[in-house]
Amino acid sequence: MLSGNYINLEMLSESFVEHFSIFSNQLGFIHNGIFKAVALYHLYGIEKGVSALEKVILSAQADNIIMPFVENASYIMDMLYIIENNDSNNDYVKKIIHYGKQYNESLNKNKLDKISLSPREIEVLSLIAEGLKREDVASHLRMSQETVRTHLRNIYQKLGASGKISAIKMARLSGII
């Protein structure tokens, strides 16, 4: 989702169903369903995304599972509002929206406001966010792969990120990229 490659996300979500079926991995199905809803929303329109997300919500509601939705709130909030409008008595959806807002606010309030990346670090992270590999970034920016690696290490340290996905997410949430 971070790279915006929704065609690939849709294909992956379809292929993962088989893997989650082996062990009846309900949490896997829920996460996968959320990812599929996001892909459908961006590829085919919000109605398709909402329809897919409603099915996932229905299956998760039985066990009151909310965290997969909360953690992905920034990607599904528009769909959640539509679902809430269609069923204004659904306290479960209201709970997801409430905690999703809190989650996003806490991420935004994090120390990201104080973080400043150099223009070159922003370039590197932006290209990584587009899905380029280190060697492609190096070629595009005419620098060595080791320099790209150093920039990424500095970016992770400044953002307090454990890897590229969390760094991209943090940078997007804070408006850096």
Rosetta blueprint (number, residue, H / E / L):
1 M L
2 L L
3 S L
4 G L
5 N L
6 Y H
7 I H
8 N H
9 L H
10 E H
11 M H
12 L H
13 S H
14 E H
15 S H
16 F H
17 V H
18 E H
19 H H
20 F H
21 S H
22 I H
23 F L
24 S L
25 N L
26 Q H
27 L H
28 G H
29 F H
30 I H
31 H H
32 N H
33 G H
34 I H
35 F H
36 K H
37 A H
38 V H
39 A H
40 L H
41 Y H
42 H H
43 L H
44 Y H
45 G L
46 I H
47 E H
48 K H
49 G H
50 V H
51 S H
52 A H
53 L H
54 E H
55 K H
56 V H
57 I H
58 L H
59 S H
60 A H
61 Q H
62 A L
63 D L
64 N L
65 I L
66 I L
67 M H
68 P H
69 F H
70 V H
71 E H
72 N L
73 A H
74 S H
75 Y H
76 I H
77 M H
78 D H
79 M H
80 L H
81 Y H
82 I H
83 I H
84 E H
85 N H
86 N H
87 D L
88 S L
89 N L
90 N L
91 D H
92 Y H
93 V H
94 K H
95 K H
96 I H
97 I H
98 H H
99 Y H
100 G H
101 K H
102 Q H
103 Y H
104 N H
105 E H
106 S H
107 L H
108 N H
109 K H
110 N L
111 K H
112 L H
113 D H
114 K H
115 I L
116 S L
117 L L
118 S L
119 P H
120 R H
121 E H
122 I H
123 E H
124 V H
125 L H
126 S H
127 L H
128 I H
129 A H
130 E L
131 G L
132 L L
133 K L
134 R H
135 E H
136 D H
137 V H
138 A H
139 S H
140 H H
141 L H
142 R L
143 M L
144 S L
145 Q H
146 E H
147 T H
148 V H
149 R H
150 T H
151 H H
152 L H
153 R H
154 N H
155 I H
156 Y H
157 Q H
158 K H
159 L H
160 G L
161 A L
162 S L
163 G L
164 K H
165 I H
166 S H
167 A H
168 I H
169 K H
170 M H
171 A H
172 R H
173 L H
174 S H
175 G L
176 I L
177 I L
